[in-house]
Each structure stands twice: as structure tokens, then as C-alpha cells.
């Protein structure tokens, strides 16, 4: 499925983008916020990779491995979303304080 391949590449590109942004950031709350976004991107990447494997191969081993990828990717994306929501107010406050000086 070409659509899945495009989504897989995009999610991996977002993961790399946010990891680079994480390394370049100097503010602690912003770093945690960006790290949460990269965790969501990585989770989506892993889950989509598992879904893509279901279309490519139809063996019992593939179903087991793809299921594990889908579950782990979904959990990673969910944990990243929870962290994103948690750190967002702190990152906004930190940015406002940095801009006011």
C-alpha cells in the first residue's frame, strides 16, 4: 500500500525532525515537550510499520510480530500524547518568560 509507505516515511521524518529539535533546545520544559512529540512520531512509525507488514506477508509469525509492533507503537504514541499534554503549559510558560526578558 503506497499510502502506508508515505505515512511511514513522514512519521519517521517527523521523528528525526523532533529529535534534532530536542538536541538543539536549551530550555528544559521545551525539551520534554519536544521529546513527547518525537515519542508520538516514533509510536506512529512503529504502528504503521506493523500494519504494513500485515499487507506484505500473511504468515503466523508476521501476525504475531506485526501485532506486537502495533501494540507497542500505539502505547508509545499514547504515552507521548499524555506527556505532550502534561508539558505543554510548562513549555508555554517557559517561552513567555524567555520572551519577556
C-alpha positions in Angstrom: 0.0 0.0 0.0 1.7 3.2 -1.2 -0.3 5.3 1.3 1.2 3.4 4.2 4.7 3.8 2.9 4.2 7.6 2.6 2.8 7.8 6.1 5.7 5.6 7.4 8.3 7.9 5.8 6.5 11.0 7.0 6.3 9.7 10.6 10.0 8.8 10.6 10.9 12.2 9.1 8.9 13.9 12.0 10.7 11.7 14.5 14.1 12.8 13.2 13.0 16.4 13.0 11.8 16.4 16.6 14.9 14.6 17.8 17.1 17.2 16.2 14.9 20.0 17.7 15.3 18.3 21.1 19.1 18.3 20.9 19.1 22.0 19.8 16.7 23.2 22.5 18.2 24.6 25.7 15.0 25.0 27.8 14.1 22.0 30.0 10.3 22.1 29.6 10.6 22.7 25.9 12.9 19.7 25.7 10.4 17.5 27.4 7.6 18.8 25.2 9.6 18.2 22.0 10.6 14.7 23.3 7.0 13.9 23.8 6.2 14.9 20.2 9.1 12.7 19.0 7.7 9.8 21.0 4.4 10.2 19.3 6.0 10.2 15.9 8.1 7.1 16.7 5.0 5.3 18.0 3.1 6.1 14.8 6.0 4.9 12.8 6.3 1.6 14.6 2.5 1.0 14.5 2.3 1.8 10.8 5.2 -0.4 10.1 3.4 -3.3 11.8 0.3 -2.6 9.8 2.3 -2.5 6.6 3.8 -5.9 7.4 0.3 -7.4 7.6 -0.2 -6.4 3.9 3.2 -7.7 2.7 3.3 -11.2 4.4 0.5 -13.5 5.5 2.2 -15.9 7.9 1.6 -16.6 11.6 4.9 -15.2 12.6 4.1 -12.0 10.7 0.8 -11.6 12.5 2.5 -12.0 15.9 5.3 -9.6 15.2 3.0 -7.1 13.5 0.6 -7.3 16.4 3.5 -6.6 18.8 4.6 -3.6 16.7 1.1 -2.2 16.5 0.6 -2.5 20.3 4.0 -1.1 21.2 3.6 1.7 18.7 0.2 2.6 19.9 1.3 2.6 23.6 4.3 4.8 22.7 2.1 7.2 20.8 -0.4 7.3 23.7 2.3 7.9 26.3 3.8 10.6 24.1 0.4 12.3 23.8 -0.1 12.2 27.6 3.4 13.7 28.1 2.7 16.3 25.4 -0.4 17.4 27.2 1.4 17.5 30.5 4.4 19.5 29.4 2.6 21.9 27.0 1.6 24.5 29.7 5.1 24.4 31.2 6.7 24.9 27.7 4.3 27.9 27.0 5.1 29.5 30.4 8.8 28.9 29.8 8.7 30.5 26.4 6.7 33.5 27.7 9.2 34.1 30.4 12.1 33.8 28.0 10.5 36.3 25.6 9.7 38.8 28.4 13.3 39.2 29.3 
